[in-house]
Amino acid sequence: MRCAGSERPGSPVLQTIWDIVAMIPKGQVATYGSVARAAGLARGARQAGYALRVAPPGMHLPWHRVLGAGGRIVFPKSSRQHREQARRLRSEGVLVRNGRVDPAAIVSLEAL
């Protein structure tokens, strides 16, 4: 098992995670865990989070479409990141209430 952060930018694992995140449709979301599973990483939710954190800004990944378990925004509620993620999701028509999204917005990555 790999530790979160053990991959280097440019690694095939990170690229796979980035490719999966880029496929999440507008108006839908996925969890860190489902992104990791789609990348072939059992129990790799933290690695998915790391991959988003180190993604080059020029990639313009839809990071806001990736959430914690149960569709929860993982940033602290009072943070700028939490507000920005909720704003971006709402602009795509995703219902966000109390830091969680409507379960109907969570997409199955196996279907993509």
N, C-alpha and C positions, 0 to 999 in steps of 0.2 A: 504494500500500500504506500502510495506517495503522500507526502505531507503537502498541505497547501503552501504554495510559494516555492516548491521545489523545482518547478519548471521555469525555464528562462524564456523571456520574450523571443518570439520566433520559433519556439518549439512546436512540433506537430500537435501535441496535446492542446496547447493554447489555441492554435489555429483552428482545430476542430471545434473547440468551445465557441470561438468567435463566429465560425461559420454557422453553428446551430443557433446562436443568439440572433444573427442576421436574418434567419429564416422565420422568426416569430412574427406572425402577421400583425399589422396595425390593428389596434382595437382589441388585441388579445394579449395574454401574459402567460408566462411559464415560471416554474419555481427553479431555484438554484439546483435542487436535487434532480428534477426532471431533465435539466440541461446536462448535468453531469452524467446521468444514466444514458442519455442519448449519445453522449460522447464516449460511452463505454467505461465510465468510471463509477463503479459501485461505491456508494458512500462518498462521493466527491463534491458535495455541495460547496464546501469551503474552497476547493480548487476552482470551481466555476466562479465564485466571488472574486478570487484572486485574479483570474483571467480577465474579468471585467475591469478590475482596478488597474491592471498594467496595460490594458489595450491602448494602443497609440491613438491620440485624439483624432487624427485624420481618418480613422476608420469609421467614425460616426455610427458606432453600434447603437442599437436601440436598447441601451442598458436599463432604461426605465421599465421595460417589459419583463424584467426578471425580478421575482419576488421571493420572499422566504416562504416556508411551509405554510400551507393554508391560505396563500395569497396575501401575506402580510408584508408591508413595507418594513424593511429591516433597519432603516436609519432611525435615530431618535426623533420622536414627534416634533420636538422644538428645533430640529436642525434645518439648515438650508436645503440639504439633499432630500430630506423627506418632503418638504414643500415642493421642490422642483419635480420630484418623481410623481407626486400626486397631481401636480399641474399638467405634466406631460401626458399622464394616463387619461385624465379627464378630457384633455384636448383631442384625444383619440376616441372618446365616447365610452371609456371604461368608468364604471361607477366605483368611486372610492369613498368609503365611509369608515371613520375611526381607524384609518391606517390600513384597512383591508379592502381588497377588491371583491366585486361580485364573483362568486364561484363560477358563474356562467362564462366569464371571460378567460378562465384558465384553459389553455389549449393542451391537447395531448400531442407531445412531440413525436410520438410514434406514427401519428397520422400525417406528418409533414413529409 
